[in-house]
Amino acid sequence: MLKKIRKHTHLLHKTGMFLSFLCLIHCLSMPFIVTLLPYVAKNFISHTTEVILMGGSLLIAVNLLIKDYKIHHNKKPVVLMIIAAILQFSGFFLLPENFETPFVVTGSLLLAWAYVSNWQMHQKSCSNHSH
């Protein structure tokens, strides 16, 4: 039973990292795509899709990083996640459109960094290293 729970937790870790990196790749590539291929890139991925990617990644991050914080007691991933969430939320909903890209990309980078930092600490504290 415990192995099943750990296996699902590790799947959530990997899913969270994947969504975070997917968001990061999207954020970094879209300016180039829009610049090079304006007609093809028009409405390539809607604002709603971007918000869903960001929200999904943050929801998984909140779940995993806080749960892992209770095990390894290192605040770094949680602090990075909070700063990332503030930057992404500000970029999408509070700031003018010309500030969206730098804030969201920076937030995505910080969230990816939070996931990687947490994953490294998780690996050190986890007794099941067959993942």
PANUKE-461905 format. One line per field, with one value per atom (N, C-alpha, C, O, CB): residue number from 0; residue in one letter; atom name; x, y, z. Coordinates in steps of 0.02 Angstrom, whole numbers, always signed. Glycine has a CB too. Example, Ala and Ser with C-alpha at 12.3 -4.5 7.8 and 13.67 -1.06 7.14 Angstrom:
2
nr: 0|0|0|0|0|1|1|1|1|1
rest: A|A|A|A|A|S|S|S|S|S
atom: N|CA|C|O|CB|N|CA|C|O|CB
px: +660|+615|+660|+712|+565|+642|+684|+645|+670|+704
py: -284|-225|-165|-166|-224|-112|-53|+2|+57|-30
pz: +390|+390|+390|+423|+452|+354|+357|+394|+402|+286
END
This chain:
131
nr: 0|0|0|0|0|1|1|1|1|1|2|2|2|2|2|3|3|3|3|3|4|4|4|4|4|5|5|5|5|5|6|6|6|6|6|7|7|7|7|7|8|8|8|8|8|9|9|9|9|9|10|10|10|10|10|11|11|11|11|11|12|12|12|12|12|13|13|13|13|13|14|14|14|14|14|15|15|15|15|15|16|16|16|16|16|17|17|17|17|17|18|18|18|18|18|19|19|19|19|19|20|20|20|20|20|21|21|21|21|21|22|22|22|22|22|23|23|23|23|23|24|24|24|24|24|25|25|25|25|25|26|26|26|26|26|27|27|27|27|27|28|28|28|28|28|29|29|29|29|29|30|30|30|30|30|31|31|31|31|31|32|32|32|32|32|33|33|33|33|33|34|34|34|34|34|35|35|35|35|35|36|36|36|36|36|37|37|37|37|37|38|38|38|38|38|39|39|39|39|39|40|40|40|40|40|41|41|41|41|41|42|42|42|42|42|43|43|43|43|43|44|44|44|44|44|45|45|45|45|45|46|46|46|46|46|47|47|47|47|47|48|48|48|48|48|49|49|49|49|49|50|50|50|50|50|51|51|51|51|51|52|52|52|52|52|53|53|53|53|53|54|54|54|54|54|55|55|55|55|55|56|56|56|56|56|57|57|57|57|57|58|58|58|58|58|59|59|59|59|59|60|60|60|60|60|61|61|61|61|61|62|62|62|62|62|63|63|63|63|63|64|64|64|64|64|65|65|65|65|65|66|66|66|66|66|67|67|67|67|67|68|68|68|68|68|69|69|69|69|69|70|70|70|70|70|71|71|71|71|71|72|72|72|72|72|73|73|73|73|73|74|74|74|74|74|75|75|75|75|75|76|76|76|76|76|77|77|77|77|77|78|78|78|78|78|79|79|79|79|79|80|80|80|80|80|81|81|81|81|81|82|82|82|82|82|83|83|83|83|83|84|84|84|84|84|85|85|85|85|85|86|86|86|86|86|87|87|87|87|87|88|88|88|88|88|89|89|89|89|89|90|90|90|90|90|91|91|91|91|91|92|92|92|92|92|93|93|93|93|93|94|94|94|94|94|95|95|95|95|95|96|96|96|96|96|97|97|97|97|97|98|98|98|98|98|99|99|99|99|99|100|100|100|100|100|101|101|101|101|101|102|102|102|102|102|103|103|103|103|103|104|104|104|104|104|105|105|105|105|105|106|106|106|106|106|107|107|107|107|107|108|108|108|108|108|109|109|109|109|109|110|110|110|110|110|111|111|111|111|111|112|112|112|112|112|113|113|113|113|113|114|114|114|114|114|115|115|115|115|115|116|116|116|116|116|117|117|117|117|117|118|118|118|118|118|119|119|119|119|119|120|120|120|120|120|121|121|121|121|121|122|122|122|122|122|123|123|123|123|123|124|124|124|124|124|125|125|125|125|125|126|126|126|126|126|127|127|127|127|127|128|128|128|128|128|129|129|129|129|129|130|130|130|130|130
rest: M|M|M|M|M|L|L|L|L|L|K|K|K|K|K|K|K|K|K|K|I|I|I|I|I|R|R|R|R|R|K|K|K|K|K|H|H|H|H|H|T|T|T|T|T|H|H|H|H|H|L|L|L|L|L|L|L|L|L|L|H|H|H|H|H|K|K|K|K|K|T|T|T|T|T|G|G|G|G|G|M|M|M|M|M|F|F|F|F|F|L|L|L|L|L|S|S|S|S|S|F|F|F|F|F|L|L|L|L|L|C|C|C|C|C|L|L|L|L|L|I|I|I|I|I|H|H|H|H|H|C|C|C|C|C|L|L|L|L|L|S|S|S|S|S|M|M|M|M|M|P|P|P|P|P|F|F|F|F|F|I|I|I|I|I|V|V|V|V|V|T|T|T|T|T|L|L|L|L|L|L|L|L|L|L|P|P|P|P|P|Y|Y|Y|Y|Y|V|V|V|V|V|A|A|A|A|A|K|K|K|K|K|N|N|N|N|N|F|F|F|F|F|I|I|I|I|I|S|S|S|S|S|H|H|H|H|H|T|T|T|T|T|T|T|T|T|T|E|E|E|E|E|V|V|V|V|V|I|I|I|I|I|L|L|L|L|L|M|M|M|M|M|G|G|G|G|G|G|G|G|G|G|S|S|S|S|S|L|L|L|L|L|L|L|L|L|L|I|I|I|I|I|A|A|A|A|A|V|V|V|V|V|N|N|N|N|N|L|L|L|L|L|L|L|L|L|L|I|I|I|I|I|K|K|K|K|K|D|D|D|D|D|Y|Y|Y|Y|Y|K|K|K|K|K|I|I|I|I|I|H|H|H|H|H|H|H|H|H|H|N|N|N|N|N|K|K|K|K|K|K|K|K|K|K|P|P|P|P|P|V|V|V|V|V|V|V|V|V|V|L|L|L|L|L|M|M|M|M|M|I|I|I|I|I|I|I|I|I|I|A|A|A|A|A|A|A|A|A|A|I|I|I|I|I|L|L|L|L|L|Q|Q|Q|Q|Q|F|F|F|F|F|S|S|S|S|S|G|G|G|G|G|F|F|F|F|F|F|F|F|F|F|L|L|L|L|L|L|L|L|L|L|P|P|P|P|P|E|E|E|E|E|N|N|N|N|N|F|F|F|F|F|E|E|E|E|E|T|T|T|T|T|P|P|P|P|P|F|F|F|F|F|V|V|V|V|V|V|V|V|V|V|T|T|T|T|T|G|G|G|G|G|S|S|S|S|S|L|L|L|L|L|L|L|L|L|L|L|L|L|L|L|A|A|A|A|A|W|W|W|W|W|A|A|A|A|A|Y|Y|Y|Y|Y|V|V|V|V|V|S|S|S|S|S|N|N|N|N|N|W|W|W|W|W|Q|Q|Q|Q|Q|M|M|M|M|M|H|H|H|H|H|Q|Q|Q|Q|Q|K|K|K|K|K|S|S|S|S|S|C|C|C|C|C|S|S|S|S|S|N|N|N|N|N|H|H|H|H|H|S|S|S|S|S|H|H|H|H|H
atom: N|CA|C|O|CB|N|CA|C|O|CB|N|CA|C|O|CB|N|CA|C|O|CB|N|CA|C|O|CB|N|CA|C|O|CB|N|CA|C|O|CB|N|CA|C|O|CB|N|CA|C|O|CB|N|CA|C|O|CB|N|CA|C|O|CB|N|CA|C|O|CB|N|CA|C|O|CB|N|CA|C|O|CB|N|CA|C|O|CB|N|CA|C|O|CB|N|CA|C|O|CB|N|CA|C|O|CB|N|CA|C|O|CB|N|CA|C|O|CB|N|CA|C|O|CB|N|CA|C|O|CB|N|CA|C|O|CB|N|CA|C|O|CB|N|CA|C|O|CB|N|CA|C|O|CB|N|CA|C|O|CB|N|CA|C|O|CB|N|CA|C|O|CB|N|CA|C|O|CB|N|CA|C|O|CB|N|CA|C|O|CB|N|CA|C|O|CB|N|CA|C|O|CB|N|CA|C|O|CB|N|CA|C|O|CB|N|CA|C|O|CB|N|CA|C|O|CB|N|CA|C|O|CB|N|CA|C|O|CB|N|CA|C|O|CB|N|CA|C|O|CB|N|CA|C|O|CB|N|CA|C|O|CB|N|CA|C|O|CB|N|CA|C|O|CB|N|CA|C|O|CB|N|CA|C|O|CB|N|CA|C|O|CB|N|CA|C|O|CB|N|CA|C|O|CB|N|CA|C|O|CB|N|CA|C|O|CB|N|CA|C|O|CB|N|CA|C|O|CB|N|CA|C|O|CB|N|CA|C|O|CB|N|CA|C|O|CB|N|CA|C|O|CB|N|CA|C|O|CB|N|CA|C|O|CB|N|CA|C|O|CB|N|CA|C|O|CB|N|CA|C|O|CB|N|CA|C|O|CB|N|CA|C|O|CB|N|CA|C|O|CB|N|CA|C|O|CB|N|CA|C|O|CB|N|CA|C|O|CB|N|CA|C|O|CB|N|CA|C|O|CB|N|CA|C|O|CB|N|CA|C|O|CB|N|CA|C|O|CB|N|CA|C|O|CB|N|CA|C|O|CB|N|CA|C|O|CB|N|CA|C|O|CB|N|CA|C|O|CB|N|CA|C|O|CB|N|CA|C|O|CB|N|CA|C|O|CB|N|CA|C|O|CB|N|CA|C|O|CB|N|CA|C|O|CB|N|CA|C|O|CB|N|CA|C|O|CB|N|CA|C|O|CB|N|CA|C|O|CB|N|CA|C|O|CB|N|CA|C|O|CB|N|CA|C|O|CB|N|CA|C|O|CB|N|CA|C|O|CB|N|CA|C|O|CB|N|CA|C|O|CB|N|CA|C|O|CB|N|CA|C|O|CB|N|CA|C|O|CB|N|CA|C|O|CB|N|CA|C|O|CB|N|CA|C|O|CB|N|CA|C|O|CB|N|CA|C|O|CB|N|CA|C|O|CB|N|CA|C|O|CB|N|CA|C|O|CB|N|CA|C|O|CB|N|CA|C|O|CB|N|CA|C|O|CB|N|CA|C|O|CB|N|CA|C|O|CB|N|CA|C|O|CB|N|CA|C|O|CB|N|CA|C|O|CB|N|CA|C|O|CB|N|CA|C|O|CB|N|CA|C|O|CB|N|CA|C|O|CB|N|CA|C|O|CB|N|CA|C|O|CB|N|CA|C|O|CB|N|CA|C|O|CB|N|CA|C|O|CB|N|CA|C|O|CB|N|CA|C|O|CB|N|CA|C|O|CB|N|CA|C|O|CB|N|CA|C|O|CB|N|CA|C|O|CB
px: +41|+0|+44|+31|-47|+95|+139|+177|+188|+188|+197|+232|+187|+210|+256|+122|+74|+68|+68|+6|+63|+57|+120|+115|+45|+179|+241|+245|+268|+302|+224|+227|+183|+203|+204|+123|+79|+107|+101|+10|+139|+170|+226|+233|+197|+266|+320|+292|+322|+366|+237|+205|+182|+188|+145|+155|+135|+196|+192|+98|+251|+312|+332|+345|+370|+335|+355|+306|+326|+364|+241|+190|+197|+193|+120|+207|+215|+276|+272|+222|+332|+392|+379|+399|+452|+347|+333|+290|+305|+298|+236|+193|+230|+221|+131|+272|+311|+358|+363|+350|+394|+440|+403|+426|+485|+344|+303|+282|+284|+241|+263|+244|+305|+299|+218|+363|+424|+442|+458|+482|+440|+455|+406|+426|+453|+343|+293|+308|+307|+222|+322|+335|+397|+398|+342|+449|+511|+505|+537|+569|+466|+463|+413|+423|+445|+360|+308|+333|+313|+252|+376|+400|+436|+429|+447|+474|+509|+460|+465|+561|+412|+362|+321|+308|+315|+301|+261|+302|+275|+236|+366|+408|+421|+418|+474|+436|+454|+394|+397|+497|+342|+285|+219|+177|+282|+211|+153|+86|+37|+157|+83|+19|+1|-57|+20|+52|+40|+29|-12|+99|+66|+64|+1|-15|+125|-34|-94|-143|-163|-127|-162|-208|-182|-222|-276|-116|-86|-107|-132|-9|-96|-119|-154|-126|-60|-215|-256|-233|-196|-329|-255|-240|-268|-237|-269|-325|-356|-310|-303|-425|-280|-235|-174|-151|-212|-149|-92|-110|-71|-67|-168|-190|-200|-184|-255|-227|-237|-169|-161|-276|-120|-53|-23|+3|-6|-27|+0|-36|-5|-4|-102|-141|-130|-123|-215|-128|-116|-48|-42|-122|+1|+69|+73|+104|+120|+41|+42|+3|+24|+15|-53|-92|-52|-52|-158|-20|+22|+80|+99|+47|+110|+167|+147|+182|+195|+89|+67|+60|+83|-1|+28|+17|+84|+95|-24|+128|+190|+241|+270|+220|+252|+305|+290|+335|+316|+227|+210|+214|+238|+140|+191|+195|+268|+286|+159|+311|+382|+417|+464|+416|+394|+423|+417|+462|+390|+361|+350|+399|+410|+278|+430|+479|+549|+587|+473|+568|+638|+649|+707|+662|+597|+599|+644|+673|+624|+650|+688|+638|+598|+737|+641|+592|+604|+560|+593|+663|+682|+631|+609|+749|+610|+562|+495|+464|+550|+472|+408|+412|+366|+386|+466|+476|+480|+449|+540|+517|+521|+452|+434|+570|+413|+346|+301|+264|+315|+305|+263|+282|+238|+271|+347|+369|+347|+325|+446|+354|+333|+258|+238|+350|+218|+146|+127|+84|+111|+161|+148|+165|+127|+188|+224|+245|+197|+177|+316|+179|+135|+65|+37|+130|+38|-28|-27|-73|-50|+26|+32|+36|+3|+93|+77|+85|+22|+7|+138|-17|-78|-137|-176|-98|-143|-205|-199|-249|-236|-141|-137|-101|-120|-103|-51|-8|-31|-67|+65|-9|-24|+6|+54|+1|-21|-2|+73|+102|-42|+104|+175|+221|+280|+195|+195|+233|+220|+254|+217|+171|+151|+209|+223|+93|+242|+294|+351|+368|+321|+382|+438|+417|+454|+469|+358|+336|+318|+337|+275|+283|+262|+322|+327|+210|+368|+428|+471|+495|+469|+481|+520|+485|+518|+529|+420|+383|+389|+396|+309|+388|+395|+465|+472|+382|+516|+584|+590|+620|+634|+561|+565|+526|+548|+538|+469|+431|+468|+468|+361|+499|+539|+597|+612|+567|+629|+684|+658|+692|+715|+598|+569|+558|+573|+502|+531|+520|+585|+589|+484|+636|+700|+732|+756|+749|+731|+759|+722|+753|+755|+656|+616|+629|+633|+542|+635|+647|+714|+718|+647|+765|+830|+824|+852|+882|+790|+781|+737|+749|+751|+687|+643|+683|+675|+585|+727|+768|+813|+822|+811|+840|+884|+845|+872|+919|+783|+746|+700|+673|+706|+692|+646|+681|+738|+618|+646|+676|+664|+695|+650|+621|+606|+639|+609|+529|+699|+735|+728|+771|+807|+675|+666|+621|+584|+635|+624|+583|+625|+598|+538
py: -60|+0|+63|+110|+0|+63|+121|+132|+189|+112|+77|+83|+115|+156|+14|+97|+127|+202|+240|+94|+222|+293|+330|+383|+304|+303|+335|+339|+390|+296|+286|+286|+342|+376|+217|+352|+404|+473|+520|+396|+480|+543|+560|+618|+541|+510|+522|+541|+582|+461|+511|+529|+601|+637|+481|+624|+694|+740|+792|+705|+720|+760|+768|+824|+727|+713|+715|+753|+789|+644|+745|+782|+857|+897|+758|+875|+946|+976|+1032|+954|+940|+965|+971|+1020|+919|+920|+921|+982|+1016|+856|+995|+1052|+1118|+1164|+1051|+1121|+1182|+1195|+1251|+1177|+1143|+1151|+1163|+1200|+1089|+1132|+1145|+1218|+1250|+1099|+1244|+1315|+1359|+1408|+1332|+1341|+1379|+1378|+1430|+1351|+1320|+1314|+1356|+1391|+1240|+1352|+1392|+1467|+1503|+1377|+1488|+1560|+1584|+1640|+1573|+1542|+1563|+1559|+1599|+1519|+1513|+1504|+1551|+1570|+1434|+1570|+1610|+1676|+1694|+1623|+1713|+1776|+1764|+1803|+1812|+1710|+1694|+1673|+1694|+1640|+1632|+1609|+1669|+1675|+1556|+1711|+1770|+1816|+1845|+1807|+1824|+1868|+1839|+1876|+1880|+1774|+1744|+1723|+1726|+1684|+1703|+1677|+1709|+1674|+1601|+1773|+1807|+1780|+1779|+1880|+1757|+1734|+1665|+1650|+1732|+1623|+1556|+1558|+1521|+1509|+1601|+1604|+1638|+1632|+1640|+1673|+1709|+1658|+1610|+1748|+1669|+1625|+1554|+1507|+1625|+1545|+1479|+1445|+1388|+1483|+1478|+1454|+1512|+1566|+1425|+1501|+1556|+1575|+1538|+1536|+1632|+1656|+1607|+1596|+1727|+1578|+1530|+1469|+1444|+1508|+1445|+1388|+1405|+1364|+1366|+1466|+1487|+1488|+1465|+1557|+1513|+1516|+1446|+1433|+1558|+1400|+1331|+1298|+1262|+1291|+1308|+1281|+1307|+1269|+1298|+1373|+1404|+1379|+1359|+1480|+1379|+1358|+1286|+1269|+1370|+1242|+1171|+1159|+1120|+1131|+1192|+1184|+1210|+1179|+1220|+1267|+1295|+1252|+1245|+1366|+1225|+1182|+1120|+1100|+1161|+1090|+1031|+1052|+1016|+998|+1110|+1134|+1145|+1125|+1199|+1177|+1189|+1123|+1116|+1228|+1075|+1010|+976|+955|+965|+971|+933|+970|+940|+917|+1033|+1069|+1078|+1074|+1136|+1090|+1097|+1030|+1025|+1128|+977|+910|+890|+863|+857|+904|+887|+932|+910|+892|+995|+1039|+1009|+1015|+1109|+977|+945|+889|+869|+918|+862|+809|+836|+819|+760|+880|+903|+971|+991|+907|+1007|+1071|+1124|+1166|+1057|+1123|+1174|+1221|+1199|+1143|+1285|+1334|+1357|+1385|+1394|+1345|+1371|+1355|+1402|+1343|+1292|+1279|+1314|+1337|+1205|+1318|+1349|+1425|+1454|+1336|+1456|+1527|+1542|+1590|+1553|+1501|+1510|+1503|+1540|+1459|+1454|+1444|+1504|+1525|+1380|+1532|+1589|+1650|+1684|+1607|+1662|+1718|+1705|+1752|+1727|+1644|+1627|+1639|+1667|+1553|+1618|+1627|+1701|+1722|+1593|+1741|+1814|+1845|+1885|+1848|+1827|+1854|+1833|+1875|+1831|+1769|+1745|+1776|+1798|+1669|+1778|+1808|+1882|+1906|+1801|+1917|+1988|+1997|+2041|+2019|+1956|+1962|+1948|+1982|+1915|+1899|+1881|+1928|+1943|+1811|+1950|+1982|+2054|+2090|+1943|+2077|+2143|+2195|+2254|+2136|+2175|+2223|+2233|+2192|+2201|+2289|+2299|+2243|+2210|+2367|+2233|+2177|+2177|+2123|+2179|+2235|+2237|+2212|+2200|+2308|+2203|+2175|+2100|+2068|+2212|+2073|+2003|+1955|+1914|+1986|+1959|+1910|+1908|+1854|+1926|+1965|+1960|+1932|+1894|+2028|+1951|+1927|+1853|+1816|+1968|+1832|+1762|+1716|+1662|+1753|+1738|+1697|+1691|+1637|+1727|+1746|+1744|+1699|+1660|+1816|+1705|+1661|+1588|+1545|+1681|+1574|+1505|+1478|+1420|+1500|+1520|+1499|+1484|+1434|+1554|+1528|+1517|+1455|+1419|+1578|+1442|+1383|+1319|+1270|+1385|+1321|+1264|+1253|+1196|+1275|+1307|+1303|+1274|+1234|+1373|+1295|+1269|+1193|+1156|+1305|+1171|+1100|+1061|+1008|+1088|+1086|+1051|+1048|+996|+1084|+1104|+1106|+1056|+1019|+1177|+1058|+1012|+940|+896|+1028|+927|+858|+832|+775|+854|+874|+853|+837|+787|+908|+879|+866|+805|+766|+927|+797|+738|+674|+625|+743|+676|+617|+599|+540|+630|+649|+636|+607|+566|+700|+629|+608|+549|+520|+666|+530|+475|+408|+400|+485|+360|+293|+249|+196|+260|+270|+231|+265|+310|+223|+243|+275|+238|+244|+281|+199|+161|+199|+168|+92|+266|+305|+344|+380|+351
pz: +0|+0|+0|-38|+61|+43|+47|-18|-39|+105|-51|-115|-167|-207|-139|-167|-214|-203|-251|-207|-140|-124|-147|-178|-49|-132|-153|-229|-256|-126|-264|-337|-364|-411|-365|-336|-359|-343|-382|-329|-285|-266|-315|-336|-194|-333|-380|-449|-484|-385|-468|-531|-529|-579|-545|-472|-465|-470|-501|-399|-439|-444|-517|-541|-403|-552|-622|-665|-711|-648|-651|-689|-676|-722|-669|-614|-596|-630|-657|-522|-629|-663|-738|-769|-650|-767|-839|-857|-906|-860|-819|-834|-825|-865|-789|-774|-763|-821|-846|-698|-844|-899|-965|-1008|-906|-973|-1033|-1035|-1087|-1033|-977|-972|-988|-1025|-901|-961|-974|-1048|-1077|-933|-1079|-1151|-1191|-1238|-1174|-1173|-1208|-1201|-1251|-1180|-1140|-1128|-1165|-1191|-1053|-1167|-1200|-1276|-1311|-1177|-1302|-1374|-1408|-1466|-1390|-1373|-1406|-1434|-1489|-1357|-1399|-1430|-1497|-1543|-1383|-1501|-1564|-1618|-1676|-1553|-1599|-1647|-1672|-1732|-1615|-1625|-1645|-1689|-1737|-1583|-1674|-1714|-1784|-1833|-1679|-1787|-1851|-1893|-1954|-1838|-1861|-1898|-1875|-1846|-1891|-1886|-1858|-1882|-1844|-1874|-1943|-1969|-1941|-1928|-2045|-1932|-1906|-1830|-1803|-1923|-1797|-1724|-1698|-1638|-1699|-1741|-1718|-1689|-1722|-1777|-1627|-1590|-1585|-1580|-1623|-1586|-1581|-1517|-1517|-1586|-1462|-1397|-1364|-1357|-1352|-1344|-1317|-1246|-1213|-1316|-1225|-1158|-1106|-1054|-1147|-1121|-1075|-1066|-1011|-1102|-1121|-1117|-1074|-1034|-1187|-1082|-1041|-967|-925|-1063|-951|-882|-854|-796|-875|-894|-872|-859|-809|-925|-904|-892|-828|-787|-952|-819|-759|-697|-648|-763|-699|-641|-623|-564|-654|-673|-660|-629|-581|-724|-656|-628|-557|-514|-673|-544|-476|-426|-369|-476|-447|-402|-382|-323|-435|-430|-415|-371|-324|-480|-386|-346|-273|-228|-376|-263|-194|-157|-101|-194|-189|-158|-141|-84|-204|-190|-181|-138|-93|-247|-152|-118|-43|-2|-150|-27|+44|+79|+136|+52|+46|+76|+86|+138|+31|+36|+43|+93|+126|-25|+100|+150|+220|+261|+147|+232|+297|+310|+368|+302|+257|+264|+269|+315|+205|+220|+219|+252|+262|+149|+269|+306|+274|+309|+376|+209|+173|+139|+98|+121|+156|+131|+59|+28|+176|+33|-32|-87|-122|-52|-97|-151|-140|-188|-157|-78|-63|-76|-105|+10|-55|-66|-142|-166|-31|-178|-251|-283|-329|-282|-260|-287|-273|-317|-256|-214|-196|-240|-266|-122|-247|-290|-362|-396|-286|-386|-454|-463|-514|-470|-415|-419|-421|-459|-360|-380|-379|-447|-474|-323|-474|-538|-594|-635|-555|-596|-649|-643|-693|-647|-583|-573|-593|-626|-500|-572|-590|-665|-693|-556|-698|-770|-808|-858|-793|-786|-822|-806|-851|-805|-744|-724|-699|-701|-672|-676|-645|-686|-685|-579|-723|-757|-830|-857|-756|-860|-931|-974|-953|-955|-1033|-1076|-1093|-1101|-1140|-1100|-1118|-1062|-1074|-1136|-1001|-946|-937|-897|-882|-972|-962|-974|-931|-1008|-1031|-1049|-998|-975|-1117|-981|-933|-865|-834|-923|-841|-776|-778|-733|-752|-829|-833|-847|-818|-889|-890|-903|-840|-824|-961|-806|-744|-692|-657|-715|-688|-642|-661|-618|-641|-726|-749|-733|-713|-825|-743|-726|-651|-632|-746|-610|-538|-516|-471|-501|-548|-531|-552|-515|-564|-610|-631|-582|-564|-703|-561|-513|-446|-415|-501|-425|-364|-370|-324|-348|-427|-437|-436|-404|-504|-470|-472|-403|-382|-522|-367|-299|-254|-216|-269|-258|-217|-236|-193|-224|-301|-324|-297|-275|-401|-297|-271|-196|-173|-283|-159|-87|-75|-29|-52|-117|-113|-124|-88|-164|-174|-189|-130|-115|-251|-96|-38|+21|+59|-18|+30|+89|+77|+124|+115|+14|-3|+3|-19|-75|+33|+40|-20|-26|+102|-66|-126|-186|-216|-137|-205|-259|-325|-369|-242|-332|-395|-443|-482|-380|-443|-488|-536|-578|-450
END
